[in-house]
Amino acid sequence: MCGIVAYAGDERAAEIIYSGLEKLEYRGYDSAGITTLCDGSFYTVKRSGRVLGLSQYLGNMCGSTGIGHTRWATHGEASDINAHPHCCNRFAVVHNGIIENYSAVKVELVARGHTFLSQTDSEVVAHLLDEYYDGNLIAAVNKTCARLTGCWALAILCKDYEGFVAVRRGSPVIMARGADGYFAASDIPAVAACAEEYCVLEEGDIALISRSECKIFSDGTTSVSRTFVPVEKEQTDGLGEDCPHYMLREIRSNARTIRATCEKFPLAAGGGLYERLRRADKIVLVGCGTAYNAALSAKRLLCGAYDGFVEAVIASEARYNPPAVTKNSVVIAVSQSGETADTVRAAGILKEAGAYLVAVTNTGYSVITRIADKVLPVCAGVEICVAATKSYTGQLACFHLMASLPDYSCRRRELLRVADEVEKLACDELNSLRIAQLCVSSRAVFFIGRGGDADVATEASLKLKEVSYIFSDGYPAGELKHGTLALIDEDVLSVVIICDQSLAEKSKNAVEQILSRRGKVAVVTTLKSVYDELESRVSAAWLLPPVPAHLSHFVSAEALQLVAYRTAVLAGRDPDKPRNLAKSVTVE
Ligand code: G6P
């Protein structure tokens, strides 16, 4: 949700910032901009569209200090004018977050003679800095922040200072240093190529950074030091002919993620986690999007393992209507990025109410890890595609292990066997393409299943709509007859997931009900008997590896991730960067 990069060093800033922005595009990609500072003058380029649109202008931007931004629009449409940086006299600013009181501040500034160019909330920051600046940069930043409500990560240039200021209030900022200078950014991938060490700015930190100095003020005035740790240079395979998109590459990493999550779990699971869960009066899972869908599966797994009442709640709801918890409750925040504002907020509220907070996350240095009592790592590695795939699989693996405490060795062996099946399945083209062809020619696609298959149906539907823009819905198969049947006709596809023998007869009833109304049906099943019975009667049937029902979500979810991917490609969409979406949603 907007990415910021700032640099002060010995090299040309424009190119360094541009490379950083390319790495942050998963945070928003509707417009981008860079300002460099050279001999007291600003050089700015900002354009609607992808970061790539800036590349042709970099050669004209001198200076070894600068700031850049890739935007996910909140206030004001995606346009050149609304793109960041926003400038006012001596100041240029990039912003990630929302300035909630921007409207009132703007009215006041306009009355004082300021002229605004954009419709953004962010532009007020540049004007306030200009208003408060009397030669003391940090004082102006402090006064500006004191006037604002909402959340922000800022990078600021001032023509009088050959460096930049980075500010963290509610939105993440890391600072990094390398041989050629200092950086600030929304996330580590932006600086991983050039920096050796990084530190995470704490809430309220203001950092004053030039090529030779880095001062951090914890409350705007008190100088503090933060601990720098080495940047882990993650090896990511490049895209190639056999893997033209990150989404496919990441689906193909599902197996590796299960194995890595199993490997790291023992280290993380100690410290009384089992006792907490065993004694919990209540276990509350919170998350958004795919993470919430993983929480639905987790609810089934944990319900079967522990005595306490288990519920899964959507974080944006829990944030305003939090479930009752006590000091004996365990709250599990599920988040790939660990940054999602709704999840962090809901988790914080429940922790404040006394609950023990566990974070299940793929990002070890994220906001959620800083407030959690315990962190359980999902070892998916950096996930670049906006639609979550391997992180969902890793979350499921983590929940299986949590549900098998204290002795999870047997489940671990099962997971490692499933990983082998998942690995083979990821190479499928024929079956996923067949169903994708049906999806792309349908007006709508419904995913249905019973029990654990219903949770996979919910996630499969989200995946398809995110990347293909085809209307879809996913829910328990039994609900079909209570409304959705009214929508079934020959242009609508229903994907029926049947992986639990004990529920197969009832799911087959749903297939009959759809076929009787001329609806198209695709069956995805781990059960040979179901496949043999339905294969000749439906538009497509996919027989998945015969894994036990309690583990089948690994293979059915992966199969439907492939279907979503191939549908997006057939429909001519960019699966890695779906329109209107962003990966880290840091606004509420
Ligand atoms: C955004 C993404 C979704 C993701 C959700 C939760 O909406 O587009 O794909 O599932 O955020 O993200 P998190 O990082 O908290 O798992």
Residues whose N, C-alpha, C, O or C-beta is under 5 A from the ligand:
A	BS01	G6P	C288 G289 T290 A291 V334 S335 Q336 S337 G338 T340 V386 A387 A388 L581 A582 K583 V585
